[in-house]
């Protein structure tokens, strides 16, 4: 899975490489989750907490 972010109101999505790499707080960004091939949006744009929660759910059930 690939997590992407963008500044709210911006057009370009960027690969999320970690919370410490962001220049502003996470509340100033939109996040989304894509499959590995970047062909399907698993979680549409939302807050950091919402996207990360869904990411953890997918990872949990993938391992079973």
PyMOL Python script that loads the backbone (N, CA, C, O; Angstrom):
from pymol import cmd

cmd.read_pdbstr("""\
ATOM      1  N   UNK A   1       0.836  -1.177   0.000  1.00  0.00           N
ATOM      2  CA  UNK A   1       0.000   0.000   0.000  1.00  0.00           C
ATOM      3  C   UNK A   1       0.880   1.240   0.000  1.00  0.00           C
ATOM      4  O   UNK A   1       1.996   1.234   0.520  1.00  0.00           O
ATOM      5  N   UNK A   2       0.360   2.284  -0.586  1.00  0.00           N
ATOM      6  CA  UNK A   2       1.085   3.542  -0.694  1.00  0.00           C
ATOM      7  C   UNK A   2       0.238   4.640  -0.071  1.00  0.00           C
ATOM      8  O   UNK A   2      -0.932   4.814  -0.413  1.00  0.00           O
ATOM      9  N   UNK A   3       0.840   5.367   0.837  1.00  0.00           N
ATOM     10  CA  UNK A   3       0.161   6.500   1.458  1.00  0.00           C
ATOM     11  C   UNK A   3       0.685   7.770   0.814  1.00  0.00           C
ATOM     12  O   UNK A   3       1.893   7.937   0.650  1.00  0.00           O
ATOM     13  N   UNK A   4      -0.225   8.666   0.447  1.00  0.00           N
ATOM     14  CA  UNK A   4       0.158   9.922  -0.187  1.00  0.00           C
ATOM     15  C   UNK A   4      -0.425  11.082   0.591  1.00  0.00           C
ATOM     16  O   UNK A   4      -1.396  10.925   1.332  1.00  0.00           O
ATOM     17  N   UNK A   5       0.183  12.265   0.415  1.00  0.00           N
ATOM     18  CA  UNK A   5      -0.300  13.466   1.081  1.00  0.00           C
ATOM     19  C   UNK A   5      -0.212  14.651   0.141  1.00  0.00           C
ATOM     20  O   UNK A   5       0.501  14.612  -0.862  1.00  0.00           O
ATOM     21  N   UNK A   6      -0.941  15.701   0.472  1.00  0.00           N
ATOM     22  CA  UNK A   6      -0.858  16.972  -0.242  1.00  0.00           C
ATOM     23  C   UNK A   6      -1.328  18.079   0.693  1.00  0.00           C
ATOM     24  O   UNK A   6      -2.091  17.846   1.630  1.00  0.00           O
ATOM     25  N   UNK A   7      -0.860  19.273   0.417  1.00  0.00           N
ATOM     26  CA  UNK A   7      -1.311  20.433   1.183  1.00  0.00           C
ATOM     27  C   UNK A   7      -2.780  20.657   0.830  1.00  0.00           C
ATOM     28  O   UNK A   7      -3.158  20.545  -0.335  1.00  0.00           O
ATOM     29  N   UNK A   8      -3.600  20.970   1.814  1.00  0.00           N
ATOM     30  CA  UNK A   8      -5.021  21.195   1.550  1.00  0.00           C
ATOM     31  C   UNK A   8      -5.175  22.300   0.517  1.00  0.00           C
ATOM     32  O   UNK A   8      -4.575  23.368   0.641  1.00  0.00           O
ATOM     33  N   UNK A   9      -5.975  22.039  -0.491  1.00  0.00           N
ATOM     34  CA  UNK A   9      -6.196  22.990  -1.567  1.00  0.00           C
ATOM     35  C   UNK A   9      -5.238  22.814  -2.737  1.00  0.00           C
ATOM     36  O   UNK A   9      -5.429  23.432  -3.784  1.00  0.00           O
ATOM     37  N   UNK A  10      -4.237  22.004  -2.583  1.00  0.00           N
ATOM     38  CA  UNK A  10      -3.268  21.741  -3.641  1.00  0.00           C
ATOM     39  C   UNK A  10      -3.801  20.654  -4.571  1.00  0.00           C
ATOM     40  O   UNK A  10      -4.809  20.013  -4.276  1.00  0.00           O
ATOM     41  N   UNK A  11      -3.114  20.452  -5.701  1.00  0.00           N
ATOM     42  CA  UNK A  11      -3.538  19.453  -6.672  1.00  0.00           C
ATOM     43  C   UNK A  11      -2.626  18.231  -6.653  1.00  0.00           C
ATOM     44  O   UNK A  11      -3.102  17.110  -6.829  1.00  0.00           O
ATOM     45  N   UNK A  12      -1.354  18.421  -6.449  1.00  0.00           N
ATOM     46  CA  UNK A  12      -0.367  17.353  -6.590  1.00  0.00           C
ATOM     47  C   UNK A  12      -0.250  16.498  -5.332  1.00  0.00           C
ATOM     48  O   UNK A  12      -0.065  17.016  -4.230  1.00  0.00           O
ATOM     49  N   UNK A  13      -0.361  15.173  -5.513  1.00  0.00           N
ATOM     50  CA  UNK A  13      -0.169  14.216  -4.431  1.00  0.00           C
ATOM     51  C   UNK A  13       1.294  13.812  -4.387  1.00  0.00           C
ATOM     52  O   UNK A  13       1.927  13.661  -5.432  1.00  0.00           O
ATOM     53  N   UNK A  14       1.837  13.636  -3.193  1.00  0.00           N
ATOM     54  CA  UNK A  14       3.224  13.221  -3.009  1.00  0.00           C
ATOM     55  C   UNK A  14       3.267  11.982  -2.129  1.00  0.00           C
ATOM     56  O   UNK A  14       2.374  11.746  -1.315  1.00  0.00           O
ATOM     57  N   UNK A  15       4.328  11.192  -2.310  1.00  0.00           N
ATOM     58  CA  UNK A  15       4.495   9.983  -1.515  1.00  0.00           C
ATOM     59  C   UNK A  15       4.803  10.375  -0.069  1.00  0.00           C
ATOM     60  O   UNK A  15       5.657  11.224   0.188  1.00  0.00           O
ATOM     61  N   UNK A  16       4.109   9.756   0.850  1.00  0.00           N
ATOM     62  CA  UNK A  16       4.296  10.025   2.270  1.00  0.00           C
ATOM     63  C   UNK A  16       5.473   9.212   2.782  1.00  0.00           C
ATOM     64  O   UNK A  16       5.467   7.982   2.731  1.00  0.00           O
ATOM     65  N   UNK A  17       6.488   9.921   3.279  1.00  0.00           N
ATOM     66  CA  UNK A  17       7.694   9.220   3.733  1.00  0.00           C
ATOM     67  C   UNK A  17       7.893   9.296   5.243  1.00  0.00           C
ATOM     68  O   UNK A  17       8.929   8.867   5.750  1.00  0.00           O
ATOM     69  N   UNK A  18       6.942   9.822   5.945  1.00  0.00           N
ATOM     70  CA  UNK A  18       7.026   9.851   7.404  1.00  0.00           C
ATOM     71  C   UNK A  18       6.580  11.179   7.978  1.00  0.00           C
ATOM     72  O   UNK A  18       6.700  12.226   7.342  1.00  0.00           O
ATOM     73  N   UNK A  19       6.070  11.115   9.178  1.00  0.00           N
ATOM     74  CA  UNK A  19       5.536  12.294   9.835  1.00  0.00           C
ATOM     75  C   UNK A  19       6.623  13.333  10.105  1.00  0.00           C
ATOM     76  O   UNK A  19       6.363  14.535  10.040  1.00  0.00           O
ATOM     77  N   UNK A  20       7.822  12.882  10.403  1.00  0.00           N
ATOM     78  CA  UNK A  20       8.902  13.812  10.718  1.00  0.00           C
ATOM     79  C   UNK A  20       9.419  14.556   9.488  1.00  0.00           C
ATOM     80  O   UNK A  20      10.130  15.550   9.639  1.00  0.00           O
ATOM     81  N   UNK A  21       9.087  14.110   8.281  1.00  0.00           N
ATOM     82  CA  UNK A  21       9.525  14.767   7.041  1.00  0.00           C
ATOM     83  C   UNK A  21       8.608  15.916   6.631  1.00  0.00           C
ATOM     84  O   UNK A  21       8.979  16.728   5.784  1.00  0.00           O
ATOM     85  N   UNK A  22       7.415  15.994   7.220  1.00  0.00           N
ATOM     86  CA  UNK A  22       6.476  17.058   6.881  1.00  0.00           C
ATOM     87  C   UNK A  22       6.930  18.386   7.472  1.00  0.00           C
ATOM     88  O   UNK A  22       7.479  18.428   8.573  1.00  0.00           O
ATOM     89  N   UNK A  23       6.699  19.475   6.734  1.00  0.00           N
ATOM     90  CA  UNK A  23       7.117  20.803   7.187  1.00  0.00           C
ATOM     91  C   UNK A  23       6.119  21.424   8.153  1.00  0.00           C
ATOM     92  O   UNK A  23       6.501  22.196   9.033  1.00  0.00           O
ATOM     93  N   UNK A  24       4.843  21.091   7.991  1.00  0.00           N
ATOM     94  CA  UNK A  24       3.765  21.616   8.837  1.00  0.00           C
ATOM     95  C   UNK A  24       3.160  20.473   9.654  1.00  0.00           C
ATOM     96  O   UNK A  24       3.587  19.324   9.538  1.00  0.00           O
ATOM     97  N   UNK A  25       2.177  20.794  10.468  1.00  0.00           N
ATOM     98  CA  UNK A  25       1.488  19.747  11.224  1.00  0.00           C
ATOM     99  C   UNK A  25       0.577  18.954  10.284  1.00  0.00           C
ATOM    100  O   UNK A  25       0.204  19.442   9.218  1.00  0.00           O
ATOM    101  N   UNK A  26       0.226  17.746  10.679  1.00  0.00           N
ATOM    102  CA  UNK A  26      -0.575  16.873   9.818  1.00  0.00           C
ATOM    103  C   UNK A  26      -1.971  17.431   9.552  1.00  0.00           C
ATOM    104  O   UNK A  26      -2.617  17.013   8.591  1.00  0.00           O
ATOM    105  N   UNK A  27      -2.447  18.350  10.362  1.00  0.00           N
ATOM    106  CA  UNK A  27      -3.778  18.922  10.149  1.00  0.00           C
ATOM    107  C   UNK A  27      -3.829  19.813   8.908  1.00  0.00           C
ATOM    108  O   UNK A  27      -4.918  20.112   8.418  1.00  0.00           O
ATOM    109  N   UNK A  28      -2.701  20.234   8.399  1.00  0.00           N
ATOM    110  CA  UNK A  28      -2.652  21.103   7.214  1.00  0.00           C
ATOM    111  C   UNK A  28      -2.575  20.307   5.912  1.00  0.00           C
ATOM    112  O   UNK A  28      -2.470  20.894   4.835  1.00  0.00           O
ATOM    113  N   UNK A  29      -2.626  18.971   6.002  1.00  0.00           N
ATOM    114  CA  UNK A  29      -2.492  18.114   4.831  1.00  0.00           C
ATOM    115  C   UNK A  29      -3.703  17.201   4.680  1.00  0.00           C
ATOM    116  O   UNK A  29      -4.399  16.895   5.648  1.00  0.00           O
ATOM    117  N   UNK A  30      -3.936  16.774   3.441  1.00  0.00           N
ATOM    118  CA  UNK A  30      -4.888  15.711   3.133  1.00  0.00           C
ATOM    119  C   UNK A  30      -4.075  14.450   2.872  1.00  0.00           C
ATOM    120  O   UNK A  30      -2.965  14.521   2.345  1.00  0.00           O
ATOM    121  N   UNK A  31      -4.620  13.307   3.235  1.00  0.00           N
ATOM    122  CA  UNK A  31      -3.947  12.030   3.032  1.00  0.00           C
ATOM    123  C   UNK A  31      -4.874  11.090   2.292  1.00  0.00           C
ATOM    124  O   UNK A  31      -6.095  11.237   2.347  1.00  0.00           O
ATOM    125  N   UNK A  32      -4.289  10.117   1.593  1.00  0.00           N
ATOM    126  CA  UNK A  32      -5.069   9.064   0.949  1.00  0.00           C
ATOM    127  C   UNK A  32      -4.224   7.800   0.880  1.00  0.00           C
ATOM    128  O   UNK A  32      -3.002   7.839   1.022  1.00  0.00           O
ATOM    129  N   UNK A  33      -4.902   6.678   0.658  1.00  0.00           N
ATOM    130  CA  UNK A  33      -4.239   5.385   0.625  1.00  0.00           C
ATOM    131  C   UNK A  33      -4.558   4.697  -0.703  1.00  0.00           C
ATOM    132  O   UNK A  33      -5.719   4.591  -1.099  1.00  0.00           O
ATOM    133  N   UNK A  34      -3.502   4.229  -1.385  1.00  0.00           N
ATOM    134  CA  UNK A  34      -3.646   3.544  -2.666  1.00  0.00           C
ATOM    135  C   UNK A  34      -3.106   2.130  -2.558  1.00  0.00           C
ATOM    136  O   UNK A  34      -2.359   1.813  -1.632  1.00  0.00           O
ATOM    137  N   UNK A  35      -3.485   1.276  -3.510  1.00  0.00           N
ATOM    138  CA  UNK A  35      -2.893  -0.053  -3.531  1.00  0.00           C
ATOM    139  C   UNK A  35      -1.443   0.049  -4.018  1.00  0.00           C
ATOM    140  O   UNK A  35      -0.994   1.124  -4.414  1.00  0.00           O
ATOM    141  N   UNK A  36      -0.734  -1.045  -3.988  1.00  0.00           N
ATOM    142  CA  UNK A  36       0.702  -1.039  -4.303  1.00  0.00           C
ATOM    143  C   UNK A  36       0.997  -0.527  -5.715  1.00  0.00           C
ATOM    144  O   UNK A  36       1.995   0.162  -5.930  1.00  0.00           O
ATOM    145  N   UNK A  37       0.127  -0.864  -6.679  1.00  0.00           N
ATOM    146  CA  UNK A  37       0.334  -0.449  -8.067  1.00  0.00           C
ATOM    147  C   UNK A  37      -0.185   0.953  -8.363  1.00  0.00           C
ATOM    148  O   UNK A  37      -0.049   1.444  -9.484  1.00  0.00           O
ATOM    149  N   UNK A  38      -0.772   1.591  -7.376  1.00  0.00           N
ATOM    150  CA  UNK A  38      -1.346   2.936  -7.491  1.00  0.00           C
ATOM    151  C   UNK A  38      -2.460   2.994  -8.538  1.00  0.00           C
ATOM    152  O   UNK A  38      -2.618   4.001  -9.228  1.00  0.00           O
ATOM    153  N   UNK A  39      -3.225   1.919  -8.652  1.00  0.00           N
ATOM    154  CA  UNK A  39      -4.320   1.887  -9.616  1.00  0.00           C
ATOM    155  C   UNK A  39      -5.682   2.029  -8.950  1.00  0.00           C
ATOM    156  O   UNK A  39      -6.664   2.347  -9.620  1.00  0.00           O
ATOM    157  N   UNK A  40      -5.758   1.797  -7.636  1.00  0.00           N
ATOM    158  CA  UNK A  40      -7.034   1.828  -6.941  1.00  0.00           C
ATOM    159  C   UNK A  40      -6.891   2.611  -5.646  1.00  0.00           C
ATOM    160  O   UNK A  40      -5.950   2.393  -4.883  1.00  0.00           O
ATOM    161  N   UNK A  41      -7.817   3.516  -5.400  1.00  0.00           N
ATOM    162  CA  UNK A  41      -7.822   4.287  -4.160  1.00  0.00           C
ATOM    163  C   UNK A  41      -8.534   3.468  -3.098  1.00  0.00           C
ATOM    164  O   UNK A  41      -9.717   3.156  -3.235  1.00  0.00           O
ATOM    165  N   UNK A  42      -7.813   3.121  -2.041  1.00  0.00           N
ATOM    166  CA  UNK A  42      -8.399   2.339  -0.951  1.00  0.00           C
ATOM    167  C   UNK A  42      -9.110   3.226   0.053  1.00  0.00           C
ATOM    168  O   UNK A  42     -10.169   2.866   0.569  1.00  0.00           O
ATOM    169  N   UNK A  43      -8.525   4.394   0.333  1.00  0.00           N
ATOM    170  CA  UNK A  43      -9.152   5.372   1.215  1.00  0.00           C
ATOM    171  C   UNK A  43      -9.027   6.715   0.535  1.00  0.00           C
ATOM    172  O   UNK A  43      -7.921   7.185   0.265  1.00  0.00           O
ATOM    173  N   UNK A  44     -10.171   7.338   0.258  1.00  0.00           N
ATOM    174  CA  UNK A  44     -10.157   8.641  -0.390  1.00  0.00           C
ATOM    175  C   UNK A  44      -9.616   9.695   0.579  1.00  0.00           C
ATOM    176  O   UNK A  44      -9.375   9.401   1.750  1.00  0.00           O
ATOM    177  N   UNK A  45      -9.432  10.880   0.105  1.00  0.00           N
ATOM    178  CA  UNK A  45      -8.797  11.929   0.903  1.00  0.00           C
ATOM    179  C   UNK A  45      -9.479  12.108   2.244  1.00  0.00           C
ATOM    180  O   UNK A  45     -10.706  12.121   2.349  1.00  0.00           O
ATOM    181  N   UNK A  46      -8.648  12.245   3.267  1.00  0.00           N
ATOM    182  CA  UNK A  46      -9.159  12.401   4.612  1.00  0.00           C
ATOM    183  C   UNK A  46      -8.060  12.823   5.564  1.00  0.00           C
ATOM    184  O   UNK A  46      -6.946  13.133   5.143  1.00  0.00           O
ATOM    185  N   UNK A  47      -8.372  12.833   6.830  1.00  0.00           N
ATOM    186  CA  UNK A  47      -7.401  13.233   7.843  1.00  0.00           C
ATOM    187  C   UNK A  47      -6.365  12.139   8.057  1.00  0.00           C
ATOM    188  O   UNK A  47      -6.566  10.995   7.649  1.00  0.00           O
ATOM    189  N   UNK A  48      -5.279  12.487   8.685  1.00  0.00           N
ATOM    190  CA  UNK A  48      -4.194  11.550   8.960  1.00  0.00           C
ATOM    191  C   UNK A  48      -4.693  10.385   9.812  1.00  0.00           C
ATOM    192  O   UNK A  48      -4.390   9.225   9.533  1.00  0.00           O
ATOM    193  N   UNK A  49      -5.459  10.705  10.849  1.00  0.00           N
ATOM    194  CA  UNK A  49      -5.948   9.673  11.770  1.00  0.00           C
ATOM    195  C   UNK A  49      -6.880   8.697  11.062  1.00  0.00           C
ATOM    196  O   UNK A  49      -6.793   7.488  11.277  1.00  0.00           O
ATOM    197  N   UNK A  50      -7.767   9.211  10.223  1.00  0.00           N
ATOM    198  CA  UNK A  50      -8.728   8.364   9.513  1.00  0.00           C
ATOM    199  C   UNK A  50      -8.022   7.411   8.554  1.00  0.00           C
ATOM    200  O   UNK A  50      -8.333   6.220   8.517  1.00  0.00           O
ATOM    201  N   UNK A  51      -7.078   7.931   7.782  1.00  0.00           N
ATOM    202  CA  UNK A  51      -6.370   7.108   6.793  1.00  0.00           C
ATOM    203  C   UNK A  51      -5.477   6.084   7.492  1.00  0.00           C
ATOM    204  O   UNK A  51      -5.414   4.927   7.077  1.00  0.00           O
ATOM    205  N   UNK A  52      -4.793   6.503   8.542  1.00  0.00           N
ATOM    206  CA  UNK A  52      -3.905   5.588   9.253  1.00  0.00           C
ATOM    207  C   UNK A  52      -4.694   4.471   9.953  1.00  0.00           C
ATOM    208  O   UNK A  52      -4.232   3.332  10.026  1.00  0.00           O
ATOM    209  N   UNK A  53      -5.873   4.801  10.458  1.00  0.00           N
ATOM    210  CA  UNK A  53      -6.723   3.798  11.096  1.00  0.00           C
ATOM    211  C   UNK A  53      -7.121   2.715  10.092  1.00  0.00           C
ATOM    212  O   UNK A  53      -7.069   1.524  10.397  1.00  0.00           O
ATOM    213  N   UNK A  54      -7.514   3.140   8.904  1.00  0.00           N
ATOM    214  CA  UNK A  54      -7.896   2.174   7.863  1.00  0.00           C
ATOM    215  C   UNK A  54      -6.690   1.366   7.394  1.00  0.00           C
ATOM    216  O   UNK A  54      -6.821   0.176   7.108  1.00  0.00           O
ATOM    217  N   UNK A  55      -5.523   1.992   7.312  1.00  0.00           N
ATOM    218  CA  UNK A  55      -4.287   1.310   6.945  1.00  0.00           C
ATOM    219  C   UNK A  55      -3.994   0.181   7.923  1.00  0.00           C
ATOM    220  O   UNK A  55      -3.639  -0.923   7.512  1.00  0.00           O
ATOM    221  N   UNK A  56      -4.139   0.451   9.197  1.00  0.00           N
ATOM    222  CA  UNK A  56      -3.900  -0.571  10.226  1.00  0.00           C
ATOM    223  C   UNK A  56      -4.910  -1.706  10.139  1.00  0.00           C
ATOM    224  O   UNK A  56      -4.558  -2.870  10.333  1.00  0.00           O
ATOM    225  N   UNK A  57      -6.166  -1.374   9.849  1.00  0.00           N
ATOM    226  CA  UNK A  57      -7.190  -2.407   9.704  1.00  0.00           C
ATOM    227  C   UNK A  57      -6.867  -3.351   8.550  1.00  0.00           C
ATOM    228  O   UNK A  57      -6.990  -4.569   8.681  1.00  0.00           O
ATOM    229  N   UNK A  58      -6.458  -2.785   7.432  1.00  0.00           N
ATOM    230  CA  UNK A  58      -6.130  -3.590   6.254  1.00  0.00           C
ATOM    231  C   UNK A  58      -4.926  -4.483   6.555  1.00  0.00           C
ATOM    232  O   UNK A  58      -4.927  -5.663   6.206  1.00  0.00           O
ATOM    233  N   UNK A  59      -3.913  -3.932   7.191  1.00  0.00           N
ATOM    234  CA  UNK A  59      -2.717  -4.706   7.522  1.00  0.00           C
ATOM    235  C   UNK A  59      -3.038  -5.840   8.496  1.00  0.00           C
ATOM    236  O   UNK A  59      -2.493  -6.937   8.371  1.00  0.00           O
ATOM    237  N   UNK A  60      -3.916  -5.583   9.460  1.00  0.00           N
ATOM    238  CA  UNK A  60      -4.285  -6.589  10.451  1.00  0.00           C
ATOM    239  C   UNK A  60      -4.952  -7.790   9.780  1.00  0.00           C
ATOM    240  O   UNK A  60      -4.589  -8.934  10.052  1.00  0.00           O
ATOM    241  N   UNK A  61      -5.929  -7.533   8.901  1.00  0.00           N
ATOM    242  CA  UNK A  61      -6.642  -8.634   8.257  1.00  0.00           C
ATOM    243  C   UNK A  61      -5.840  -9.287   7.155  1.00  0.00           C
ATOM    244  O   UNK A  61      -6.096 -10.439   6.807  1.00  0.00           O
ATOM    245  N   UNK A  62      -4.881  -8.581   6.603  1.00  0.00           N
ATOM    246  CA  UNK A  62      -4.028  -9.158   5.571  1.00  0.00           C
ATOM    247  C   UNK A  62      -3.125 -10.234   6.143  1.00  0.00           C
ATOM    248  O   UNK A  62      -2.775 -11.182   5.440  1.00  0.00           O
ATOM    249  N   UNK A  63      -2.743 -10.106   7.401  1.00  0.00           N
ATOM    250  CA  UNK A  63      -1.833 -11.042   8.033  1.00  0.00           C
ATOM    251  C   UNK A  63      -2.510 -12.314   8.510  1.00  0.00           C
ATOM    252  O   UNK A  63      -1.826 -13.301   8.780  1.00  0.00           O
ATOM    253  N   UNK A  64      -3.835 -12.323   8.622  1.00  0.00           N
ATOM    254  CA  UNK A  64      -4.553 -13.517   9.095  1.00  0.00           C
ATOM    255  C   UNK A  64      -4.707 -14.553   8.034  1.00  0.00           C
ATOM    256  O   UNK A  64      -5.288 -15.609   8.281  1.00  0.00           O
TER     257      UNK A  64
END
""", "prot")
cmd.dss("prot")
cmd.show_as("cartoon", "prot")
cmd.util.cbc("prot")
cmd.orient("prot")
